[in-house]
Amino acid sequence: MNLKLADLESQYSKDKDLKKVDVEALIDWVNKQPHLPKINELQAILFLHSCYYSNEAAKVTIDNYFTSKTVFHMFRNRDPSSPPVQTTIDIALCANLPKTTPEGYTVYLFKLINKNPSNFNLENIYRYFDMMVMLERYQNGVSNGHVILLDCTGWSLGHTARVNPLVLKNFFYYLQEAMPVRLKGLHFYNLGSFIDAIMALIKPLLKKETAEKIHIHDSLDSVTNFVCLECLPEDYGGSVESTTVLHDKMQNDLLKNKAFFEWEETFTVDEKKRPGEKWKNIDIYGTEEFYASIVIPLGRHKKSQR
């Protein structure tokens, strides 16, 4: 694998609260679990940092992460040269912006390029998004926080109809309980009249602290109250290269790091070796059961340990 990973020593210098002894203890624990894959120092750093230095929370998150990657179909077939991934890249931009916010937050931008809803597949979009994020995490290392900005210009009734509730549920579980990020904001820009329908699907899936990080914007001025203008691409009036350039760079970056995604797919759990009961942090509901479950009040969701 030729991917240039984030320098280990610089991770500790960037955050003085990140202690090597805690990282080593986490590695030792993970590598003693018979059902989990062995992890390296950078992986331990990313999870421990995302959990605000709590080893106990990081243990849960790591288990959730590798189990999600094993169980959920959206995390399979991550070859960036494959037709499904290439088709999805043609449909949308998923990229980390080159400039961080004044708070030091990394911004992940999603933007529809091909607005024809017949080409839209939510599972493929989430696969593409996760590939982009995890590649960035390994390349750049720890960050003060992460902001997801979704430019929904061009979203239509046809897109809404193609939202698979089960895929949506599984992704938000992964985002909240497994992904090694410090989520600071989830921003929907220019979703228009479809916002109520989308929020009706999403909000029952959110823990209280995640729901509080959702922001709806109908103007760029509103967006820049959270993500400064200079951090945005020039298409939006910012100082960062255009979304066209970002899109081309991301496509090339994914393709040249095909070996990274092959390596990442080797990290799976072996449920037959899991001590005690099998994984029960999430039920893999069928679609009908999911539709019934989304009316459960938010208070039924387990409080995050992150």
C-alpha positions as CSV (number, residue, x, y, z in Angstrom):
1,M,0.0,0.0,0.0
2,N,1.5,3.3,-1.1
3,L,-0.8,5.6,0.8
4,K,1.1,8.3,2.7
5,L,-0.4,8.0,6.2
6,A,-0.5,10.8,8.7
7,D,2.8,11.1,10.6
8,L,2.4,9.5,14.0
9,E,4.5,11.8,16.1
10,S,2.7,14.9,14.7
11,Q,-0.6,13.5,16.0
12,Y,0.7,13.7,19.6
13,S,2.2,17.2,19.0
14,K,-1.1,18.5,17.5
15,D,-3.0,17.4,20.6
16,K,-1.3,17.4,24.0
17,D,-4.2,15.5,25.6
18,L,-3.5,12.5,23.3
19,K,-1.2,10.3,25.3
20,K,0.9,7.5,23.8
21,V,0.4,5.3,26.9
22,D,-3.4,5.5,26.4
23,V,-3.0,4.6,22.7
24,E,-0.8,1.6,23.5
25,A,-3.3,0.4,26.1
26,L,-6.1,0.6,23.5
27,I,-4.0,-1.3,21.0
28,D,-3.2,-4.0,23.6
29,W,-6.9,-4.4,24.4
30,V,-8.1,-4.6,20.8
31,N,-5.4,-7.0,19.8
32,K,-6.4,-9.4,22.6
33,Q,-10.1,-9.5,21.4
34,P,-10.5,-12.8,19.5
35,H,-13.2,-11.5,17.2
36,L,-11.6,-8.1,16.3
37,P,-8.9,-7.5,13.7
38,K,-5.5,-6.3,14.8
39,I,-5.1,-2.5,14.6
40,N,-2.1,-0.2,14.2
41,E,-1.1,2.9,16.1
42,L,-2.7,5.4,13.7
43,Q,-6.0,3.6,13.9
44,A,-6.0,3.6,17.7
45,I,-5.1,7.3,17.6
46,L,-8.1,8.1,15.4
47,F,-10.6,6.2,17.5
48,L,-9.2,7.4,20.8
49,H,-9.2,11.0,19.7
50,S,-12.7,10.8,18.2
51,C,-13.9,9.6,21.7
52,Y,-12.2,12.5,23.5
53,Y,-9.5,10.3,25.0
54,S,-11.9,7.8,26.7
55,N,-10.5,4.3,26.3
56,E,-13.8,2.7,27.3
57,A,-15.8,4.7,24.7
58,A,-13.1,4.0,22.1
59,K,-13.4,0.2,22.7
60,V,-17.1,0.3,22.0
61,T,-16.7,2.5,19.0
62,I,-14.0,0.3,17.5
63,D,-16.2,-2.8,18.0
64,N,-19.1,-1.0,16.4
65,Y,-16.9,0.3,13.5
66,F,-15.5,-3.1,12.5
67,T,-18.8,-4.8,13.0
68,S,-20.6,-2.2,10.9
69,K,-18.0,-2.6,8.2
70,T,-18.6,-6.4,8.2
71,V,-22.4,-6.4,8.5
72,F,-23.6,-3.5,6.4
73,H,-23.7,-4.0,2.6
74,M,-22.9,-0.3,1.9
75,F,-19.3,-0.9,3.1
76,R,-18.6,-3.7,0.6
77,N,-17.3,-3.5,-2.9
78,R,-15.2,-0.4,-2.4
79,D,-13.0,-0.7,-5.5
80,P,-12.8,2.9,-6.7
81,S,-12.4,1.7,-10.3
82,S,-15.6,-0.4,-10.2
83,P,-18.6,0.7,-12.3
84,P,-20.9,1.4,-9.2
85,V,-18.3,3.6,-7.5
86,Q,-17.4,5.4,-10.8
87,T,-21.1,6.0,-11.6
88,T,-21.6,7.4,-8.1
89,I,-18.6,9.7,-8.5
90,D,-20.2,11.0,-11.7
91,I,-23.4,11.8,-9.9
92,A,-22.0,13.7,-6.9
93,L,-19.1,15.5,-5.3
94,C,-17.9,14.2,-1.9
95,A,-14.7,15.9,-0.8
96,N,-12.9,17.3,2.2
97,L,-12.3,21.0,1.8
98,P,-8.6,22.1,1.8
99,K,-9.1,24.8,4.4
100,T,-10.3,24.1,7.9
101,T,-12.7,26.4,9.8
102,P,-11.2,28.9,12.3
103,E,-12.1,26.4,15.0
104,G,-9.9,23.8,13.2
105,Y,-12.8,21.8,11.9
106,T,-12.5,19.7,8.8
107,V,-15.4,20.3,6.3
108,Y,-16.8,17.5,4.2
109,L,-18.8,18.8,1.3
110,F,-21.5,16.8,-0.6
111,K,-23.0,18.3,-3.8
112,L,-25.2,16.8,-6.5
113,I,-23.7,17.0,-9.9
114,N,-26.0,14.9,-12.0
115,K,-29.4,15.9,-10.7
116,N,-31.4,13.2,-12.5
117,P,-33.0,11.2,-9.7
118,S,-33.1,8.0,-11.7
119,N,-29.3,7.8,-11.2
120,F,-29.5,8.3,-7.4
121,N,-28.7,5.4,-5.2
122,L,-28.4,6.2,-1.5
123,E,-26.3,3.1,-0.6
124,N,-23.8,3.9,-3.3
125,I,-23.6,7.6,-2.1
126,Y,-22.9,6.5,1.5
127,R,-20.2,4.1,0.3
128,Y,-18.6,6.9,-1.7
129,F,-18.9,9.3,1.3
130,D,-17.3,6.8,3.7
131,M,-14.4,6.1,1.2
132,M,-13.7,9.8,1.0
133,V,-13.9,10.4,4.8
134,M,-11.8,7.4,5.8
135,L,-9.1,8.2,3.2
136,E,-8.9,11.7,4.6
137,R,-8.8,10.4,8.2
138,Y,-5.8,8.2,7.4
139,Q,-4.0,10.9,5.3
140,N,-4.5,13.9,7.6
141,G,-4.9,12.4,11.1
142,V,-6.6,14.0,14.1
143,S,-8.8,17.1,13.7
144,N,-10.6,19.3,16.2
145,G,-13.9,18.4,14.7
146,H,-15.8,17.5,11.5
147,V,-18.6,19.3,9.8
148,I,-20.7,17.8,7.0
149,L,-22.2,20.3,4.6
150,L,-24.7,18.9,2.1
151,D,-25.5,21.2,-0.8
152,C,-28.9,19.8,-1.8
153,T,-29.4,22.1,-4.8
154,G,-31.3,20.1,-7.4
155,W,-32.9,17.7,-4.9
156,S,-36.4,16.7,-6.1
157,L,-39.3,14.5,-5.2
158,G,-37.7,11.8,-7.2
159,H,-34.6,11.8,-5.0
160,T,-36.8,11.7,-1.9
161,A,-38.7,8.7,-3.2
162,R,-35.4,6.8,-3.7
163,V,-34.3,7.2,-0.1
164,N,-34.1,3.7,1.3
165,P,-35.1,3.9,5.0
166,L,-33.1,0.9,6.0
167,V,-29.9,2.2,4.4
168,L,-30.6,5.6,6.1
169,K,-31.0,3.9,9.5
170,N,-27.8,1.9,9.2
171,F,-25.7,4.9,8.0
172,F,-26.8,7.1,10.9
173,Y,-26.1,4.4,13.3
174,Y,-22.6,4.1,11.8
175,L,-22.1,7.9,11.8
176,Q,-23.1,8.3,15.5
177,E,-21.7,5.1,17.0
178,A,-18.8,3.9,14.9
179,M,-17.2,6.4,12.6
180,P,-14.0,7.9,14.0
181,V,-15.0,11.5,13.7
182,R,-15.9,14.3,16.1
183,L,-19.1,15.5,14.5
184,K,-19.6,19.2,15.1
185,G,-22.4,20.0,12.6
186,L,-24.6,18.5,9.9
187,H,-25.7,21.2,7.6
188,F,-28.4,21.0,4.9
189,Y,-28.2,23.8,2.3
190,N,-30.9,24.6,-0.2
191,L,-33.1,21.5,0.4
192,G,-36.2,23.6,-0.2
193,S,-39.7,22.2,0.2
194,F,-38.4,18.7,0.8
195,I,-36.9,19.5,4.2
196,D,-39.9,18.3,6.2
197,A,-40.0,14.9,4.4
198,I,-36.3,14.4,4.9
199,M,-36.3,15.5,8.5
200,A,-39.3,13.1,9.2
201,L,-37.1,10.2,8.1
202,I,-33.9,11.4,9.8
203,K,-34.8,12.8,13.2
204,P,-36.1,9.5,14.7
205,L,-32.7,8.1,14.0
206,L,-30.8,10.7,15.9
207,K,-29.6,10.9,19.5
208,K,-30.3,14.2,21.2
209,E,-26.8,15.5,20.9
210,T,-26.7,14.8,17.2
211,A,-30.2,16.3,16.6
212,E,-28.9,19.5,18.2
213,K,-26.1,19.7,15.5
214,I,-28.4,19.7,12.6
215,H,-28.8,23.1,10.8
216,I,-31.1,24.0,7.9
217,H,-30.0,26.8,5.5
218,D,-31.9,28.5,2.8
219,S,-29.2,31.0,2.0
220,L,-25.4,31.0,1.7
221,D,-25.3,33.8,4.3
222,S,-26.8,31.4,6.8
223,V,-24.2,28.7,5.9
224,T,-21.4,31.1,6.5
225,N,-22.5,31.7,10.1
226,F,-21.0,28.2,10.7
227,V,-18.5,27.6,7.8
228,C,-16.6,30.8,7.0
229,L,-16.8,31.9,3.3
230,E,-13.1,31.6,2.7
231,C,-13.2,27.9,3.5
232,L,-15.7,27.3,0.7
233,P,-15.0,26.7,-3.0
234,E,-14.9,29.6,-5.4
235,D,-18.3,28.6,-6.8
236,Y,-19.8,29.8,-3.5
237,G,-17.7,33.0,-3.4
238,G,-15.0,31.4,-1.3
239,S,-11.2,31.2,-1.7
240,V,-10.9,27.4,-2.2
241,E,-10.6,25.8,-5.7
242,S,-13.8,25.1,-7.6
243,T,-16.0,22.1,-7.0
244,T,-15.1,20.9,-10.5
245,V,-11.4,20.9,-9.5
246,L,-12.2,19.3,-6.1
247,H,-14.3,16.6,-7.9
248,D,-11.5,15.7,-10.3
249,K,-8.9,15.6,-7.5
250,M,-11.1,13.4,-5.4
251,Q,-11.8,11.0,-8.2
252,N,-8.0,10.7,-8.9
253,D,-7.2,10.4,-5.2
254,L,-9.6,7.5,-4.8
255,L,-8.3,5.7,-7.9
256,K,-4.6,6.0,-7.0
257,N,-5.4,4.6,-3.5
258,K,-7.2,1.5,-4.6
259,A,-4.8,-0.6,-2.5
260,F,-5.9,1.3,0.6
261,F,-9.5,0.3,0.2
262,E,-8.5,-3.3,-0.5
263,W,-6.4,-3.2,2.8
264,E,-9.3,-1.6,4.7
265,E,-11.7,-4.3,3.6
266,T,-9.5,-6.9,5.3
267,F,-10.6,-5.5,8.7
268,T,-13.6,-7.5,9.6
269,V,-15.0,-9.2,12.7
270,D,-15.4,-12.9,13.3
271,E,-18.7,-13.3,15.1
272,K,-17.9,-17.0,15.9
273,K,-15.1,-15.8,18.1
274,R,-16.9,-13.0,19.9
275,P,-16.8,-13.5,23.7
276,G,-20.3,-13.7,25.2
277,E,-23.4,-12.8,23.3
278,K,-23.4,-11.8,19.7
279,W,-23.4,-8.1,18.7
280,K,-26.7,-6.5,19.7
281,N,-26.0,-2.8,19.5
282,I,-28.3,-2.6,16.5
283,D,-31.0,-4.8,15.0
284,I,-30.9,-5.2,11.2
285,Y,-34.5,-4.5,10.7
286,G,-36.4,-5.3,7.6
287,T,-38.0,-2.3,5.8
288,E,-41.5,-2.8,7.2
289,E,-40.1,-3.2,10.8
290,F,-38.1,-0.1,10.3
291,Y,-41.1,2.0,9.2
292,A,-42.8,0.9,12.4
293,S,-39.7,1.7,14.5
294,I,-39.3,5.3,13.3
295,V,-42.3,6.4,15.4
296,I,-40.5,5.5,18.6
297,P,-39.8,8.7,20.6
298,L,-36.2,10.0,20.5
299,G,-35.9,9.3,24.2
300,R,-35.8,5.5,23.5
301,H,-32.4,5.9,21.8
302,K,-29.5,4.9,24.0
303,K,-27.3,7.7,25.2
304,S,-24.0,8.0,23.4
305,Q,-20.8,7.0,25.1
306,R,-18.8,9.2,22.8
